[in-house]
């Protein structure tokens, strides 16, 4: 990611390979297949076995995560801490939606002694006021861990000024890059929530052939060969923290230079920044600790850059071969696991909707599928938007519903830490009247997703609102969002969350849930209290 406010890439690499608008609602979907949900994020530290990520017991783990950026910017901490939705509530929502991992971009600026975090809302996040960027990160790590989630640290930029083609600059040499990684590895030693290091974000080509100045793969130039640099940094990290996974992104063009359309020389296959791992089989990253390497490509849609493959007459049938060529072969040939570190879209075009649907199918279903962290949680990513809308609380159903069948919620996380303070409650009206609209928004073999719109039809504020109803026999609650859901027998209850405890007169809220069992008949009545 380049800038949250504008386009994410100043330039997407040229290629020479053969080549519903999002709805603003509060209802969301999440992983709902019981066999998947049982997997969670495993036990203890993780390692690799062929193309699988496994836990300390050998059980297969699939990371289905989200990017929450901000530490790489001038704010030096997570974006959205300025919002009315408290940080813990945002983590609660992530977990309830099925995201079991958070990829945290940062710059070296954010971890310097004396670094200052800015734009923290003193009302919604009073427990973060005055904390350093690292202290805020520690709190997020602790709370995420209490929910069974995992954290991947992503060195996104040398400084908050922007991304770089190489992993170092004159002001931030390779020695600083490696030293900072070792410091982080030592800081989180023994904390199994933090599982690894994404060494550098989106190394890419610069200059044109034959005058390449960007990151190459396998070229042998120690100043530019990203594969060799990844080995140096990865082995330095494993020297102090041998339990971490080492996530290595690709480049854009293996030569490290952009295509020159005027030299009459056939151009090499180029892809997204960080997305080209086509040379990794011939020039693999060699780490001193076995079973720690995960390749982590990036993949995007037309809202980021209109690659030529989107215009192929066979689209989207042409896409699996492209993904195979750039990175998918590593997984299919059992060489190493794949964890797609970034992929995203605004879904502004049908082309992009098809792209996201087909990409998710390509990753595979269930716990044996490829791991991923979607870009992004943040709504302020200029050319992708986020899972959240601009209020940092409402979920984009159009995106979430496509991701939902592939998400594996964290297991064993019930929340923790000190509850976030809430405003003084408004007195509950003596007579509560409400209106409800119940809709089945998705279904699959053995389960379904439903949305309930709840409206306060009374004349006074409705504090700590709660609605209950009866479901058919055999229906069991999966997970819910925008309310606290419970089940007792055949009775389901949706109760106001702490961060939105009051419905003003005439105000509505949409909540949603997944369940196992038959979706019919629909509930006959709803009781407000």
Wavefront OBJ file of the C-alpha trace (Angstrom):
o trace
v 0.000 0.000 0.000
v 1.391 3.385 -0.963
v -0.937 5.998 0.400
v -4.257 5.617 2.180
v -5.516 8.828 0.666
v -4.739 8.319 -2.989
v -4.060 5.448 -5.357
v -2.118 2.565 -3.853
v 0.435 2.219 -6.641
v 2.098 5.037 -8.519
v 2.690 2.479 -11.241
v 1.659 -1.138 -11.694
v 4.203 -3.177 -13.591
v 3.630 -3.907 -17.268
v 2.956 -7.499 -18.225
v 4.021 -9.693 -21.090
v 2.306 -12.916 -20.028
v -0.435 -14.411 -22.158
v -2.972 -12.849 -21.267
v -22.692 -4.307 -7.730
v -21.594 -1.552 -6.380
v -20.810 -2.139 -2.687
v -23.917 -1.815 -0.556
v -23.645 0.164 2.673
v -25.368 -1.977 5.263
v -24.568 -3.287 8.677
v -25.267 -6.951 8.025
v -22.166 -9.058 7.380
v -21.275 -12.687 6.797
v -18.575 -14.796 8.335
v -17.099 -18.258 8.211
v -19.898 -20.689 8.867
v -18.759 -24.185 8.037
v -18.369 -26.004 11.368
v -15.381 -28.058 10.208
v -13.531 -24.853 9.323
v -14.394 -22.958 12.454
v -12.978 -25.774 14.564
v -9.525 -25.085 13.140
v -9.042 -21.604 14.560
v -5.417 -20.509 14.470
v -3.950 -23.522 16.184
v -1.822 -23.972 19.285
v 1.597 -22.523 20.028
v 3.989 -21.296 17.375
v 3.405 -22.158 13.734
v 5.724 -23.752 11.180
v 5.415 -25.176 7.689
v 5.050 -28.647 6.226
v 5.173 -28.678 2.445
v 2.523 -26.202 1.308
v 0.748 -26.174 4.679
v 1.073 -23.995 7.760
v 0.763 -26.162 10.856
v 0.674 -25.544 14.599
v 2.813 -27.023 17.376
v 0.707 -30.215 17.362
v 0.987 -30.666 13.585
v -2.612 -29.581 12.899
v -3.136 -27.608 9.683
v -3.884 -23.921 10.180
v -5.319 -21.524 7.612
v -4.720 -17.837 8.281
v -7.734 -15.851 7.050
v -6.909 -12.313 8.037
v -7.166 -8.612 7.434
v -4.733 -5.691 7.103
v -5.151 -2.861 9.619
v -2.806 -0.128 8.504
v -1.639 3.177 9.961
v 1.638 2.450 11.765
v 3.465 3.025 8.484
v 2.059 6.572 8.110
v 2.754 9.862 9.851
v 0.242 8.844 12.550
v 2.583 5.983 13.524
v -0.357 3.993 14.868
v -3.480 2.255 13.650
v -5.852 4.384 11.647
v -9.385 4.551 12.973
v -8.299 5.210 16.540
v -9.769 8.638 15.854
v -13.227 7.106 15.319
v -16.103 6.784 17.776
v -15.876 2.993 17.593
v -13.334 1.970 20.279
v -10.308 -0.073 19.279
v -11.401 -3.108 21.274
v -14.796 -3.059 19.629
v -13.095 -3.025 16.248
v -11.087 -6.115 17.199
v -14.248 -7.758 18.506
v -15.884 -7.108 15.146
v -12.918 -8.462 13.188
v -13.009 -11.711 15.141
v -16.787 -12.059 14.900
v -16.616 -11.657 11.123
v -14.148 -14.529 10.881
v -10.798 -12.776 10.550
v -8.329 -14.802 12.597
v -5.142 -12.866 11.771
v -4.137 -9.196 11.565
v -1.309 -8.079 9.294
v 0.123 -4.884 10.816
v 2.046 -2.576 8.443
v 4.648 -0.341 10.082
v 7.565 1.874 9.144
v 10.910 1.992 10.921
v 9.913 5.494 12.070
v 7.128 4.068 14.248
v 9.440 1.862 16.304
v 12.126 4.447 16.984
v 12.607 5.543 20.587
v 10.569 8.692 21.135
v 8.088 7.988 18.326
v 4.711 9.637 18.987
v 1.309 8.230 18.038
v -1.193 10.836 16.827
v -4.924 11.088 16.072
v -6.130 8.998 18.997
v -9.702 9.785 20.113
v -9.498 10.595 23.819
v -13.189 9.800 24.374
v -13.527 6.433 22.621
v -9.982 5.254 23.405
v -8.984 6.837 26.736
v -6.749 3.847 27.539
v -4.473 4.683 24.589
v -3.893 8.359 25.304
v -0.217 9.197 25.784
v 1.006 5.751 24.765
v 3.822 5.291 22.273
v 3.221 3.457 18.978
v 4.845 0.316 20.392
v 2.782 0.489 23.588
v -0.415 0.692 21.502
v 0.774 -2.220 19.391
v 1.425 -4.222 22.566
v -2.156 -3.629 23.720
v -3.547 -4.707 20.354
v -1.362 -7.829 20.409
v -2.506 -8.733 23.925
v -6.208 -8.250 23.189
v -6.021 -10.015 19.822
v -4.283 -12.915 21.533
v -7.033 -13.150 24.124
v -9.448 -13.677 21.231
v -7.377 -16.432 19.643
v -6.129 -14.201 16.819
v -2.608 -14.046 15.369
v -0.449 -11.056 14.372
v 1.914 -10.738 11.388
v 4.231 -7.721 11.446
v 4.819 -6.109 8.045
v 7.739 -3.751 7.476
v 5.811 -1.632 5.004
v 8.145 1.332 4.487
v 11.604 2.446 5.615
v 10.037 5.769 6.675
v 6.519 7.158 6.761
v 7.279 9.098 3.567
v 6.387 6.219 1.252
v 7.259 2.841 -0.224
v 10.580 2.084 -1.860
v 11.636 -0.223 -4.693
v 14.498 -1.566 -2.594
v 14.414 -2.624 1.059
v 16.817 0.140 2.086
v 17.500 3.821 1.466
v 20.429 6.108 2.150
v 18.737 7.160 5.390
v 17.621 3.669 6.401
v 20.404 1.260 5.402
v 20.050 -2.519 5.362
v 21.787 -2.683 8.748
v 18.989 -0.600 10.313
v 16.313 -2.730 8.625
v 17.788 -5.914 10.050
v 18.501 -4.417 13.479
v 14.913 -3.192 13.803
v 13.587 -6.645 12.879
v 15.809 -8.278 15.484
v 14.564 -5.802 18.085
v 10.945 -6.666 17.300
v 11.681 -10.396 17.337
v 13.279 -10.100 20.767
v 10.480 -7.841 22.036
v 7.820 -10.447 21.226
v 9.876 -13.538 22.093
v 7.654 -16.077 23.827
v 4.429 -14.353 22.729
v 2.760 -16.869 20.417
v 0.218 -14.298 19.192
v 2.942 -12.689 17.049
v 3.823 -15.392 14.539
v 6.196 -13.804 12.063
v 7.775 -11.143 9.915
v 6.729 -9.928 6.468
v 10.216 -8.647 5.696
v 9.533 -5.753 3.306
v 6.434 -4.627 1.488
v 6.249 -4.763 -2.299
v 9.847 -4.731 -3.527
v 9.575 -3.754 -7.171
v 11.278 -2.707 -10.376
v 12.755 0.710 -10.995
v 14.404 2.058 -14.113
v 14.128 0.233 -17.432
v 16.091 -2.620 -18.912
v 19.030 -2.793 -19.295
v 19.455 -0.019 -16.702
v 17.556 -1.659 -13.856
v 17.793 -0.104 -10.404
v 14.960 -1.880 -8.580
v 14.578 -5.171 -6.740
v 15.414 -8.236 -8.829
v 15.011 -11.944 -8.037
v 17.962 -14.239 -8.666
v 20.118 -11.680 -10.472
v 22.955 -12.122 -7.974
v 23.549 -8.406 -7.341
v 23.626 -8.138 -3.535
v 22.522 -4.508 -3.716
v 19.368 -5.408 -5.668
v 18.639 -9.148 -5.356
v 15.613 -9.302 -3.087
v 15.916 -13.058 -2.688
v 19.400 -12.691 -1.180
v 18.311 -9.800 1.055
v 15.357 -11.851 2.313
v 17.799 -14.598 3.261
v 20.026 -12.182 5.173
v 17.151 -10.624 7.103
v 15.263 -13.866 7.606
v 18.279 -15.659 9.012
v 19.133 -12.714 11.286
v 15.582 -12.819 12.695
v 15.641 -16.590 13.129
v 18.929 -16.224 14.970
v 17.098 -14.472 17.813
v 13.588 -15.880 17.303
v 13.725 -19.308 15.633
v 9.975 -19.855 16.097
v 8.813 -17.111 13.751
v 7.542 -17.634 10.241
v 9.377 -15.600 7.614
v 7.001 -14.139 5.013
v 8.710 -13.237 1.741
v 6.936 -11.242 -0.960
v 7.809 -11.362 -4.632
v 9.083 -8.595 -6.893
v 7.328 -7.066 -9.909
v 9.871 -7.894 -12.669
v 12.585 -10.515 -12.007
v 15.229 -8.320 -13.667
v 14.402 -5.402 -11.371
v 13.713 -3.115 -14.328
v 10.517 -2.099 -16.058
v 9.804 -3.146 -19.609
v 11.149 -0.952 -22.413
v 8.587 -0.952 -25.184
v 10.980 0.669 -27.678
v 14.003 -1.637 -27.543
v 12.495 -4.433 -29.684
v 13.552 -6.963 -27.065
v 10.850 -9.366 -25.805
v 9.750 -8.254 -22.378
v 9.869 -10.558 -19.366
v 6.678 -11.420 -17.498
v 5.997 -8.733 -14.906
v 3.280 -8.566 -12.279
v 2.057 -6.587 -9.312
v 4.550 -5.014 -6.938
v 5.451 -7.834 -4.557
v 3.422 -10.263 -6.637
v 5.929 -11.996 -8.912
v 7.418 -15.172 -7.458
v 7.950 -16.853 -10.809
v 11.705 -17.304 -10.114
v 11.319 -18.631 -6.564
v 11.483 -22.275 -7.632
v 14.798 -21.787 -9.440
v 16.141 -19.354 -6.840
v 14.464 -20.308 -3.530
v 14.890 -18.363 -0.316
v 17.239 -20.433 1.862
v 16.736 -20.125 5.615
v 18.916 -21.610 8.337
v 15.894 -22.923 10.246
v 13.814 -25.448 8.336
v 10.058 -25.109 7.858
v 9.814 -21.354 8.449
v 9.388 -19.940 4.911
v 6.038 -18.666 3.622
v 5.803 -16.915 0.264
v 3.459 -13.926 0.361
v 2.384 -12.436 -3.003
v 0.111 -9.450 -3.568
v -2.748 -9.424 -6.079
v -5.110 -6.636 -7.111
v -8.016 -5.677 -9.354
v -8.761 -2.885 -11.830
v -9.481 -0.334 -9.103
v -5.723 -0.398 -8.438
v -4.464 -0.742 -12.012
v -6.001 -2.020 -15.251
v -3.651 -4.848 -16.159
v -3.864 -6.223 -19.713
v -5.127 -9.594 -18.528
v -8.434 -8.021 -17.525
v -9.098 -7.352 -21.228
v -8.440 -10.906 -22.377
v -11.508 -12.214 -24.287
v -11.412 -15.342 -22.109
v -11.506 -13.413 -18.810
v -11.858 -14.693 -16.107
v -10.922 -18.138 -17.431
v -7.411 -16.803 -18.125
v -6.733 -15.848 -14.516
v -5.814 -19.223 -12.947
v -2.947 -19.644 -15.435
v -1.656 -16.169 -14.559
v -1.850 -16.880 -10.827
v -0.187 -20.256 -11.408
v 2.695 -18.582 -13.257
v 3.380 -15.841 -10.751
v 2.921 -17.665 -7.435
v 0.291 -20.408 -7.326
v 2.680 -23.083 -8.608
v 4.579 -22.900 -5.310
v 1.472 -24.144 -3.522
v 0.336 -26.592 -6.193
v 3.767 -28.221 -6.410
v 3.974 -28.488 -2.604
v 7.078 -26.280 -2.514
v 5.936 -23.849 0.204
v 2.801 -22.307 1.716
v 1.211 -19.238 0.151
v -0.148 -16.409 2.307
v -1.567 -13.687 0.064
v -0.519 -10.652 2.085
v -2.632 -8.143 0.185
v -5.520 -8.263 -2.270
v -8.473 -5.936 -2.557
v -10.812 -3.829 -4.660
v -13.488 -1.174 -4.410
v -15.840 -3.540 -6.284
v -16.798 -0.528 -8.383
v -16.938 -2.670 -11.535
v -18.363 -6.072 -12.319
v -14.906 -7.063 -13.572
v -13.580 -6.572 -10.064
v -16.435 -8.491 -8.461
v -15.729 -11.443 -10.759
v -12.001 -11.111 -10.017
v -12.541 -11.351 -6.260
v -14.933 -14.274 -6.580
v -12.564 -16.201 -8.844
v -9.492 -15.396 -6.745
v -11.162 -16.741 -3.618
v -12.169 -19.918 -5.465
v -8.552 -20.290 -6.563
v -7.321 -20.205 -2.946
v -9.472 -23.221 -2.090
v -12.007 -23.858 0.630
v -11.601 -25.198 4.127
v -8.588 -25.383 6.367
v -6.363 -26.731 3.566
v -6.769 -23.637 1.372
v -4.179 -20.914 0.897
v -3.856 -18.350 3.676
v -4.537 -14.656 3.120
v -4.909 -11.212 4.696
v -7.353 -8.962 2.837
v -6.543 -5.310 2.119
v -7.959 -3.720 4.128
v -9.916 -3.217 7.322
v -9.499 0.531 6.818
v -12.052 2.447 4.724
v -9.396 5.085 3.860
v -7.443 3.008 1.367
v -7.771 5.199 -1.689
v -8.125 2.608 -4.442
v -9.599 -0.350 -2.577
v -11.696 1.029 0.269
v -12.090 -1.350 3.186
v -14.255 -3.927 4.874
v -15.429 -1.042 7.051
v -17.315 1.977 5.787
v -16.254 5.540 6.623
v -17.791 5.442 10.114
v -15.329 2.679 11.095
v -18.248 0.561 12.325
v -20.483 -0.365 9.367
v -19.396 -3.363 7.314
v -19.411 -3.510 3.517
v -21.673 -6.462 2.846
v -20.758 -6.771 -0.839
v -17.111 -7.491 -0.035
v -17.693 -9.479 3.128
v -20.209 -11.833 1.506
v -17.639 -12.873 -1.114
v -14.960 -13.521 1.520
v -17.327 -15.193 4.000
v -17.167 -18.835 2.833
v -13.381 -18.794 3.144
v -13.049 -17.282 6.629
v -12.144 -19.418 9.628
v -12.980 -17.568 12.865
v -10.415 -17.592 15.673
v -11.054 -20.361 18.177
v -10.867 -19.953 21.921
v -11.156 -16.181 21.950
v -13.711 -14.759 24.307
v -12.334 -11.270 24.627
v -10.296 -9.939 27.487
v -8.777 -6.931 29.094
v -10.533 -3.989 30.672
v -13.937 -3.171 29.190
v -14.062 0.042 27.201
v -15.932 2.773 29.106
v -19.336 3.627 27.660
v -21.390 6.821 27.959
v -23.908 7.179 30.763
v -27.005 5.280 29.573
v -30.173 7.069 28.562
v -33.202 5.922 30.587
v -35.125 3.092 28.938
v -38.596 4.119 27.742
v -41.413 2.757 29.869
v -43.073 1.264 26.790
v -40.843 -0.146 24.043
v -42.295 -0.637 20.601
v -40.178 -1.774 17.721
v -40.412 -2.738 14.098
v -38.443 -5.650 12.637
v -37.637 -6.866 9.138
v -36.127 -10.335 8.801
v -34.301 -11.366 5.608
v -32.310 -14.434 4.547
v -29.289 -12.918 2.778
v -27.290 -16.071 2.001
v -27.600 -19.834 2.305
v -25.520 -22.936 1.725
v -25.737 -26.647 2.368
v -26.401 -26.988 6.072
v -26.645 -23.327 7.017
v -27.671 -19.789 6.250
v -27.072 -16.097 6.937
v -29.825 -13.709 8.021
v -30.251 -9.984 8.554
v -32.585 -8.370 11.065
v -33.437 -4.684 10.793
v -34.599 -3.306 14.133
v -36.321 0.078 14.449
v -37.266 1.999 17.577
v -40.909 2.945 16.930
v -41.254 4.541 20.348
v -41.056 8.219 21.256
v -38.069 7.955 23.602
v -34.565 6.553 23.366
v -34.340 2.773 23.708
v -31.346 1.943 25.878
v -29.766 -1.516 25.988
v -32.137 -2.651 23.265
v -32.817 -6.345 22.960
v -34.913 -8.474 20.607
v -35.696 -12.194 20.884
v -37.422 -14.684 18.612
v -37.936 -18.422 18.092
v -36.067 -20.364 15.417
v -37.087 -23.760 13.962
v -35.979 -26.848 15.856
v -32.486 -27.966 14.862
v -31.122 -24.474 14.157
v -27.953 -23.591 16.053
v -26.326 -20.164 16.229
v -23.012 -19.720 14.426
v -21.782 -16.161 14.924
v -23.249 -12.670 14.832
v -22.307 -9.051 14.342
v -23.473 -5.560 15.336
v -25.188 -7.133 18.369
v -24.454 -9.686 21.071
v -26.195 -12.897 20.034
v -27.133 -15.744 22.387
v -29.205 -18.924 22.077
v -31.275 -20.748 24.693
v -33.071 -23.746 23.271
v -34.845 -22.487 20.176
v -34.841 -18.855 21.385
v -32.360 -16.453 19.770
v -31.606 -13.055 21.353
v -29.847 -10.045 19.837
v -28.742 -7.488 22.434
v -27.175 -4.055 21.960
v -23.355 -4.007 21.857
v -21.586 -1.789 24.376
v -20.419 0.672 21.704
v -23.958 1.260 20.352
v -26.181 0.669 23.358
v -28.927 3.154 22.532
v -31.395 3.508 19.663
v -32.902 6.978 19.430
v -36.596 7.331 18.641
v -37.091 6.484 14.981
v -33.567 5.084 14.580
v -32.861 1.707 12.985
v -29.984 -0.774 13.170
v -29.243 -3.832 11.035
v -27.725 -6.869 12.714
v -26.828 -10.208 11.225
v -25.944 -13.762 12.103
v -25.076 -17.136 10.646
v -26.655 -20.375 11.764
v -26.478 -24.086 11.073
v -29.675 -25.869 10.117
v -32.780 -25.073 8.056
v -33.568 -21.463 7.167
v -37.328 -22.096 6.996
v -39.809 -21.465 8.363
v -38.995 -17.856 9.214
v -39.613 -16.628 12.776
v -43.268 -15.718 13.279
v -42.781 -12.934 15.824
v -40.150 -10.802 17.511
v -40.286 -9.524 21.095
v -38.601 -6.255 22.028
v -37.391 -5.574 25.559
l 1 2 3 4 5 6 7 8 9 10 11 12 13 14 15 16 17 18 19
l 20 21 22 23 24 25 26 27 28 29 30 31 32 33 34 35 36 37 38 39 40 41 42 43 44 45 46 47 48 49 50 51 52 53 54 55 56 57 58 59 60 61 62 63 64 65 66 67 68 69 70 71 72 73 74 75 76 77 78 79 80 81 82 83 84 85 86 87 88 89 90 91 92 93 94 95 96 97 98 99 100 101 102 103 104 105 106 107 108 109 110 111 112 113 114 115 116 117 118 119 120 121 122 123 124 125 126 127 128 129 130 131 132 133 134 135 136 137 138 139 140 141 142 143 144 145 146 147 148 149 150 151 152 153 154 155 156 157 158 159 160 161 162 163 164 165 166 167 168 169 170 171 172 173 174 175 176 177 178 179 180 181 182 183 184 185 186 187 188 189 190 191 192 193 194 195 196 197 198 199 200 201 202 203 204 205 206 207 208 209 210 211 212 213 214 215 216 217 218 219 220 221 222 223 224 225 226 227 228 229 230 231 232 233 234 235 236 237 238 239 240 241 242 243 244 245 246 247 248 249 250 251 252 253 254 255 256 257 258 259 260 261 262 263 264 265 266 267 268 269 270 271 272 273 274 275 276 277 278 279 280 281 282 283 284 285 286 287 288 289 290 291 292 293 294 295 296 297 298 299 300 301 302 303 304 305 306 307 308 309 310 311 312 313 314 315 316 317 318 319 320 321 322 323 324 325 326 327 328 329 330 331 332 333 334 335 336 337 338 339 340 341 342 343 344 345 346 347 348 349 350 351 352 353 354 355 356 357 358 359 360 361 362 363 364 365 366 367 368 369 370 371 372 373 374 375 376 377 378 379 380 381 382 383 384 385 386 387 388 389 390 391 392 393 394 395 396 397 398 399 400 401 402 403 404 405 406 407 408 409 410 411 412 413 414 415 416 417 418 419 420 421 422 423 424 425 426 427 428 429 430 431 432 433 434 435 436 437 438 439 440 441 442 443 444 445 446 447 448 449 450 451 452 453 454 455 456 457 458 459 460 461 462 463 464 465 466 467 468 469 470 471 472 473 474 475 476 477 478 479 480 481 482 483 484 485 486 487 488 489 490 491 492 493 494 495 496 497 498 499 500 501 502 503 504 505 506 507 508 509 510 511 512 513 514 515 516 517 518 519 520 521 522 523 524 525 526 527 528 529
